């Protein structure tokens, strides 16, 4: 038996040995959020597992990674579809992540008359139709089996260009090309959200702006990718460690235009030309384990400038006591708990004032940065506790399971 086959067998053996109700987090582990949540649930005594059907470019893994690089696309798709009934039979709660079901429907290609006879266009269209059909089948079977279904949207899986431009003065949609958000992808996202709602899927969002385009009963939940480790830098502000002679500022874009990387670089280079002495580190296309080490050794993380909320990388930074600058959209804060809004330590910046705020930070004292570090660490411990979020979700699952038992 191959190593892959052995891992699959061991995984399913453990699943079937576990008591019910059983929970599975699928189909991807973007940013480590799904597995972090599943691991926290297991630490609380729940039978929780994570399965990934896609290779993560940053090195995040799940309890079961099904991707085999030797498989063709067709074989890989067949394996994924074939696993749907097995998962539906083995688990009682399915928590989808990244806005995707196991079927992982793909966005249809934009309609263009001249491309109708193109083989690539026809293949993309056929794949989109097939995966969308499989999603309907999957959701119908899951509901007929009285499974509890949940989905977490993480960002652009729900965010729509046309709605972002209509709702917000500042957004990612105003800084990216037409290929980033298209009319076809916007419509596709809306159709899928309505489909999930019709099939009784409860929805959560990691970014509060998504709640503008999700059903009214959707809820905000914080990132849970910080883990339990991370040593705060300069926590007391009065320790005996000498302040660094040169501060380190880090920026870690996953998409330069969406994150505002050009603005960040320009502001920092101007400050260096004006005599500010610091080290700027750009973390790009780097595995998470290596990126995290760089970020934990920084004095400041400049996160995204247009989304209106901070990303998972900012949580990792704050967990290590590294202060964060990011654009926080005030209109979205009504979606988060009032206490979280009160405690938020992120330095709210826009592209226009970024240089000024960076200069203030670079001119701050060692003690002031120490207090910032302490606030960040405390914030993550309270609001991004994986066990805290997991406990709340487990309570939600139990209520749903009780209702299902009453219906059976």
N, C-alpha and C positions, 0 to 999 in steps of 0.2 A: 504494500500500500504506500502511495506517495505521501510526502509530508503534508501536502494540501489535504488529501483525503483523510489523513489521520487527525488533523486539526478539526476538520468538519465533524468527524465522528465523535471526537472528545467533546466538542461544543454541544452537539445535540444530546449526547449522553447526560451532560450536566444539566441541560434544560429540562429534560424529562425526569431527572431526579429531583428537581426543585419543586417545592409545593406551589400550588395555585393560591391566589392569582399570579400569573406570570406576565411580566412587562417586557416589551422589546422596543428599542429605539432604533429606527431605520430612517432613510436608507443611506445617509452619509454622516460623516463626523466632522463637519466644517468647523475649524477653529477649536476642535476638541470639546465643543460644548455638549454634544450628545453623550459621549462616553463619560465625561465628567459628571453629568447628571445621573447616568445609569450607575456609575461606581458609587456615588453618594447614596443612591437609593439602596444599593446592596449593603452599604455600611449601616443603614437603618433597619436592615433585616428583610428587605423586599427581594423577591425573585426577579431581578432586573438584568437585562442583557442588551448589548449593542451589536448591530450588524451593519457593515458598510458594503455598498455595491459599487463604490468608485474609489479609485486611487487618490489619495490626498497629496497634493503637490508640496505641502509643508510638513509631511511626515506624521500626521495624526493617524492613529489606528483605532480599530474597534475590537470588541471581544472576538468577532469573526469578520475577517476581511475576505470577501469572496472573489476579488479580482485576481485573475491569473493572466500575467502578461503574455503567456503562450496562446491564450484563446483569441480567436478572431472576434470581431465585433458581433457577428451573427451568433456565434457560440455563447459569448458573454451575455447577450440579450436573452437567449433561450434559457440559460441557467437561471437568470434573474426571474423571468416569468414563471419558470417551473418551481421556484422556491416560494412563490406567493401562497399556494394552498397549504404548504407545509407550515409556514409561519402563522397563517390564519388558524390552523388547527392546534398549534402548540401554545399560543399565547392568548391572554384575556384582554390585555391592554396594548394597543399599538400607538406609540408616540412617534409621529413622523417629524422629520427635521429638515431644515433648509427649504420648507414649503413644498416638499416632494413626497409622494407616496412611493411604494416599492416599484411601481410601474415607471416612475420617473419620466413623465411625458415631456417631449421636447417641443420647443417653440416652432410653429410652422414657418417656413420661409416666406418672406414677403412676396406677394403676388406680383409677377411681372410677365406680361404676355409673351415677350421674346424668350423667356426662359422655360416655357412650358414643355419644350422638347428636350431640355437639358437633362441628361441622366442624373447629375448630382442634385438638381432641383427636384426631380421626381423621387429620388431616394430619400431626400430630406422630408418631402411631403408625406411619403408613405410611412416613414418612421414616426412622424408626428401623429398621423392618424392612428397607427397601430398602438402606440403607447398611450394615447388618449383613450382609445377603446379599452385597453387593458386596465386603465385606471378606473373606468366605470365598472368593469367586471370585478375588480379588486374591492372597491368600496361597497358594491352591492352584496358580494359574498360576506364581507366583514360585518355589515349591518345585519344580514340575515342570520349570522351566527351570534348576534347580540354582543359583539366585541365593542369595547370602549375605544373610540378613536380621537386622537389629539394631534395637532400639528403646531410646530413652532416655525414662524417666519423669522428670518435672520437679517433681511435687508432687501437687496435687489430681487429676491424671489417674490416679493409682493409690491415693491416700490415701482411706480409707473411714471414715465416721463411726462405725459400730458397732465396728470393730476398734480405732480410735483410743481410743474410750472404754474398751474392754476392756483394752487394753495399757498405756495411759499415764495417770498421775495428772493430767498437764497436757497439753492438746492443743488444736488449733483447734476440734475438735468440741465442746468444752465451753463455747465462747464464741460460737457462731454459731447462727442460727435453724434450724428444721427444714428449710427450703428449701435450705440450703447443702449438707448431706449428707442425702440421703433414703434410705429403704430400697430404692427402685427403683434409684437411682444406685449404691449400694453393691453390690447384686447384679450390676448391669450391668458394673461394673469387674471384679468377680471372674470373671465369664463371659469377658470379653475377655482378661484375663490368661491364663486357661486356654486360650483359643483360640490366642493367640499362642504359648504354650508348645507346644501340639500341633503347630503348623506350624513348629517349629524356630527360632523367633525368639529370638536371644540378647538378654538384657535388662540394662540399666544404669539406675542411679538417681542423680540429682543431689543428693537429700536422703537421708541414711542411714536415716531412719525408714521409708522406703518398702520397704526390704529385709525388713521384718517381714511384708509381704504379697505379696512377689514370690517366684518360685521360688528354691530354694537356690543355684542356679548363677548368679544375678544378681549384679552387681558395682556397687560405688560408683565413680563418676567425678566429679571436681570440675567446677565451672562453668568455661567457657572464654570468657566474655564480656568480660574485662577489656581485651583488645587489648594493644597494645605501648606505649601512651603513658600518661602520668600522672606528674606531678612531685610527689614526696613533700613534705609540709609539715614544716618544722622537723626535717629528717631527722637532723641530728647532735645537736640539742639545745644546741649551743654556737655556732650561727652568729651573725652580727652583726645579723640582722634582729630588730627589737624585737618582743616579744610583742604580740598584739592587745589593745586595751583592752577589747574586748567579744567573748567567745567566741561562735561560731555553732554551734547544735545543730540538726541536720536530722532529720526523720522523713519517710519517703516510702512511704505505704501504698498498696497496690493494692486492698485491701479492709479497711476500718476495723476491723470486728469481728474478722476473722481475724488482723490484725496487732497488735491491742491499742492502737489509736490513742487511745481515750478514757483509758486508763491513762497513756500517755505524756504526753498533754496535761495531765492533772490533776497529775501529778508535777512537771512543769515550771512550771506556773502557781503551784503551792504554793511552789516554790523561789524564784520571782520575788517572791512576796508576803513571803517571809522575808528578802529583801534581796540575793539573788544576782543579779548583773547579767550578763545574756547575751541573745543574740538567738535566738529560736526560729523556725525556718522549716519550714513544712509544704509538702512537694512532693507535689501530688496532681493527677491527670489532666493530666500535663505530658509533652510529647514528650521522648524520651530525650536528645536532644542538649542541650536546655535544662536538663533535670533533672540531667544529668551535670555541667554547668558549676556549678550551685548546690551539688551535693554535693562537688565537688572544692574548692570554696572554703570548706567547713565545717571545724570543729575536732572535731566528733563526729557520727556517725550512730547514731541509735537505730533498730535494725531490729526484726524481728518478735519478739513475746513468747511465742508459743504453739506454733509449728511444731516447735521443737526444733533448728533449724539456721538458718544465715544464708542470705539469698537473693542473687540476682544483683546487686542494688543494693549490697549490702555488699562484694562483690568489687570493684565499680567504685570504691567509697569507699576500700577498703584499697589498691587500686592507686595511688591518689593520695595515700597516706599518711595517710588520715583514719581514726582509731580508730573501732571499732564496738562497740556494746553490743547484745546479743542473748541470747535464751534458748537455751542449748545443753543438750540432753537427754543426760545422762551415759550412760544405758543404750544409746544409739545409737552411741556412739563406738567400740564394738568392730567396727563395720563399716568404719571408715576405717583407713588405714595407721597403725601406732603412731607413726611419725615425724611424721605430719601432726597427730596428736593432741598430741604433745609441743610442736610449733611453734605451735599455734593461738593467735593473739593476741587473739581476740574476748573482750571482757569479758562473762562469763556472768552474766546477771541474770534475775530473775523479776519478775513484777508486784509482788510483796510487797517486794522490796528495791531496786526501780528508783530510787526517790527518794533512798535512802541512797547508792547508787553514783553517781548523778548529782552529788550534793553533793560526794562525794570527787573526782570528775573536775574539777568546777568549782573546787575548792580546790587542785588539783595545780599544780606549777610548770611554767614554760615548758620546762625541761629534761626533766622527766618526760614531758610530752606529746610532746616531740621523740623520746624513746626509744620511745614507743608507736607513733609514726608510722613510725619506722625498721623496727620489727618487722612492722608491717602490710605495708609495701612489700616486704620480704624474703619474707614468707609468700606473697604473691601471685606473686612472681617464681618461687618454687620450686614451689608447689602448684597454682597456677591458670595456669601457662604453657600457652597454647593449643597451641604446638608440642610441648610435652612430652606433653600428653594425646593430641594427634593422632598422635604417634609410637607411643604405646602401642596406640591403636586400629588403626592401620595394621598393626601386627604381628599383632593379633588377626584382622583381615581376611585377611591373607596365609595364616595357618594354615588358616582356613576355606576359602579358595580352593584351597589345595593339596589339601585333603581332597575338595573337589568334583571336581577334576581326576582324582583317583584313582578316583572313583566313576563317572566318565563313560566 
